[in-house]
Amino acid sequence: MGQTLDQEYEAHFTSLKKSINYQITCFPQINKSFFYLCIMKIQEINKLADIYLKLSIRMIDHDKYTYYAITHHSTAIEGSTLTEKQSVNLLEFGKPAALKPIQDHLMVLDYFNALKNTIQLAKDKKPLSSNLIQSIAAQVKANTGETVNTISGTYYTAKGDFRTGTVRAGSRTFPDFSKVPQLLKQLCDRTYEEIKKVKTFEEKCNLAFKVHFDFVGIHLFGDGNGRTSRLLMNYIQAWFDLPLSIVFKQDRIKYVEALESARNKENIDNFYQFMYGQYSKFLKSEILQLQEVKPAKIKVKPKQSVAKKKRPVKGKTK
């Protein structure tokens, strides 16, 4: 008999611990606890991702329900008041939530459509470009966009137009709007080259999280930058057939703090640490639910025996 998923998981980490202990013995000058924690965390998430993918195969429409969860949390971070159940009812049955703003419903619908499109672009191996990112941003604001007038010009967020004014978030001022097109081109070119180079699970995850971080730092649009950045993170993950990440709405403050800390220290490690934590949290939650789903049993009807007709004996009558 083969190993169960739990046995496979335990065997993997027993082997991993031996490997790490050997490396610590060879390099005694390193910070043992930090080194052990970093490797174990990423290896653990890698294993969780493998288990998640194995289990999700047996659930019908699993991708759809994952999209529902991502949509709910990403829009809630940006102010949507719909609960997760209300978001699912809206997306699955077209049922609006009573006494909730129409703008929140439209935000959820727009994001869900943008997410589906973004994942398909990744699966079709459409490379990142300024036009592609602007089309994603336009879908994010398709029904909630607005015209913004500034001293330097007018832009329409529902069309994915670049901003033509200064954008501030708290105490932070983002790059001047005149630099936005070039900064975006550099991001796309850099990402295109990195996609060709990355090989390991950690490298692929880091690239997804870095694109997320770098995009927010440019703040291309007048609105929808956070949602678009999280979609681009999922785009990279879908490109490599990894499970999609989620940023939980209840961790919004920690999310903002991780972004700010990484910017202030000019060191992305804090953001990586936060995002790996979110990834682990999501995968563990999903695995627990998927383990409760029993694979459908296919009933095979027994073959019916065909009674042989007796051949009449010559010379005899009934």
N, C-alpha and C positions, 0 to 999 in steps of 0.2 A: 504493500500500500504506500502511496505517496504521502509527503508531509502535508499537514494542514497549514493554512496561512499563518496561524499563531506559531506553530513549530518552525516554519520557515523563517519567520520574523526573528525568533529567539536565536536560531542557529546563525543567522546573518550577523547579529550583534555580538555574539560570543566570539566569532571569528574576527570581527572588526575591533573589539577591545584588545585582542591579542596583538593585532597589527599596530594599533596605536601605542600600546605599551612598549613594543619593540622600537618604534620610532623615538619615543621619549628616552629610552635607554641609550640610543645612538646619539641623541642630541640633548644632553642634560642641561644645556644653558637656556633652553626655551621655557616659557611660562607653561608649566604642565597643565594646570587647571584650565587655562584659556585655550590652549592647543586642543586639549581633549574635548572641551565643550564645543568648539567650532566644528571640528571634524564630525563628532557624534551627531550634532544637530543637523547638519546638511545630509549626512549619510542616513539619518533617521527619516528625514523628509523624502529622500530619494526612495527609500524602501516603502514608505507610506504611499508615495505616488504609484509605485508598482502594484501594490495591493489594491489601491483605489481603482486603477485601470482594469485589473482582473475582475473585480467585483461589479463594476459599472456596466460591463458587457452584458450581464444577464438581466439588466433592468430596462424595460421598454421605455423609450422617450427620456432616458436619463439626462441627456444633454439639454433638453428643453427645460427640465426642472432646475438644472444648474444655472441656466440663463435667467430663470425667474429669480433665483436667490441673488445672483450677481446684480441684476437690475434693481432689485429692492434695496440692497445695501448701498449701492453706488449713488442712487438717487436720494436716499434718506440722508446720506452724508451732505448732500447739497441742499437739503431743506424740505424734501418731500415728506408729507405727514401721513402718507398711506402706510398701514401696517403691512407686514409680509403677507398675511392672509388676504388683505384687500388688494395687494399688488397681484397676487396669483389669480384671484377672482377676476380682476380686470383683464389680465393677459390671457387667461385660459377660457373664460366664459364671456368676456366683454361686459362684465357687471361692474358698474361704477360704485364707489364707496359713498355712502350717505354722508352729507354734511362735510365733505372734504373738497378743497379748492379744485376747480377744473384744471388749473395750471399744473397741479401735482399729478393729475391723471395723465395729462399730455406729456409731462416730463418722463413718466414711467414708460408710456407707449413709445416715445421717441427713442429712449435709451435702449429698450428691448430691440427695436428694429435696427438701430445702429450696431448693437452687439452682434446680432445675427449676421449682418453684412460684413462686419469686421472679421469675424471668424471665417467666413467664406472666402474673403480676400486672402487671408493667411493660408487657407487650405489650397487655394488656387495658385499660391506662390506669387502673388502680386507684390512686387517690391515697394517699399515705402517711398513716397515722393510727396512733394508739397501738395500737388493736386489731390492725391489719395487722402492725405490727412485732412485737407480742407473739406473733402466730400464726407468724411466721417464726422467732422465737427458740424457740418451742415445738418446731418441727420440727427445729431444730438439735440439740436435746437430747431428742428423742422417745424414744430407747431408752437414753440414758445419763443421764437426769435423776435428780435426787435431792431428797429433802426436807431443807430446811435450817431448823433451829430457832434463833431468836435471842431476845434479851430483849424485842424489840419485836414478835415474831410469827413465824409459820411461813410459808415459801413453798416452792413446788415448781417446780424449774427446767424440768421437762418440760411444764409448762403455760404457760410464758412469764410466770410471776408476777414482779412487780417485787421486788427485794431489800428486806428489812426490817432490814438491818444495814449497818455500815460496811464498805467495801471498800478494801483497800490493794493497790498493786502496786509493789513495791520501796519507794522512799521517798515515793511519791505516795499521797495519800488523795483519793478521789473525792467528789463532792458528797454531802451527807447524804441518806439514802434518802427523807426526807420531801419533798425537792425534786424527786425523780425524775419524778413524773407531770407536773408543770408544765413542767419542762425538756424533756421529750419532746414535749409539746404545742407548745411554742415552736419546736422543731426541725422538726416536721411542718408547721406553719403557714408557717414561713420557707421551707422547701423547696418547698412548694406554690406560693408566690408567685414564687420564683426560677425554677422550671420554666417558668412562663409568660413570663418575661423573656429568658432566655438564647437567643442566636441562633447565635453562632460555635462552631466546634469547640473553641476554647480555653475559652470560657465554660461549655460543657457538661461538659468534662473537669474543670474547676475545681470545678464544683458537685458532681460525683460524688466527687471527692477530699475536698471539704470536709464533705460528709455523713458520709463515712467517718471523718474526723478528729473532728468534733463528737460523733458517736455514741459513739466510744470514750471521749471525755472525760467523758461522763455516767455510763457504766458502769451501765446500768439493772438488769442481772441479776446473779445470784450467779455465773454462769458462762456462757460462750458469747458474750461481748460482742465479742471480736475477730472471730469467725466471722460474727456477725450484721452487724457494721459493713462487712465486705468484701462481704457479700451486698447490702447497701443501696447500696454503690458500684456493683455490677453492675446493680442495679435501675435506677439513674439512667442508666447507659450503655445498657441495653436499651430504656429509654423513648425514647431518641433514636436508636435503631438504630445505635449505635456498637459497635465490637468490644469485648468484655469485657476488663477488666484482670485481672492476676494479680499476687500478691506471691509471689516465689519463696522457697521454704523456705530455700535457702542464703543468702538475704539477710535472714534474720530479725533478726539483731543490728542491721544497718543500719536496718531497718524500725523497730525499737523506738527506736533512737537518733534517727531522724528525727521520730518522734512526740514524744519527750521534748524534743528541741531546740525544736520548734515551740511546745510548751507553755511551756517555761521562758522563751523569748524573746518569747512572746505574738505570734508572727509565723509564719503558716502557710507562708511561702515555702519553707522547708527541706523541709517535707513534700511540697509540690507538686513540688519538684525531684526528690525521691526517687521519687515515684509516676510522674512522666513518664519517668524512667529505666527503671522497671520496665515501663511500657507499651511503650516503644521496644524493650526487650530481648525482650519476648514477641512483638511483631509481627514483628520481624526473624527470630526463630527460626521462627515459623509460616510466614512467606513463603518461607523457604528450603525448608521441607518441602513446601509447596504447589506450588512451582515444579517439583518432581520428579514431581508427579502429572499424568499426561497425560490430557486430556479424553477421555472414552469416545467411540469412533467408532461411529456407527450404520451398520450394514451394510444397504444397500438391495439387495434382491434384484432382479436384472434382470427386466424384464417378459418373460414367455414368449410367444412368437409363436404365435398360433393358426393352424394350417394350414387353409386354406380347402378345403372339400370341392368336388370337381369335380362340376359339374352334368351329369347324363347328357344326351347329345345325342339328340334325338328321332330315331327311326327306326333307331337302331343298338343292337345287342345285343352283350353280351360273348361 
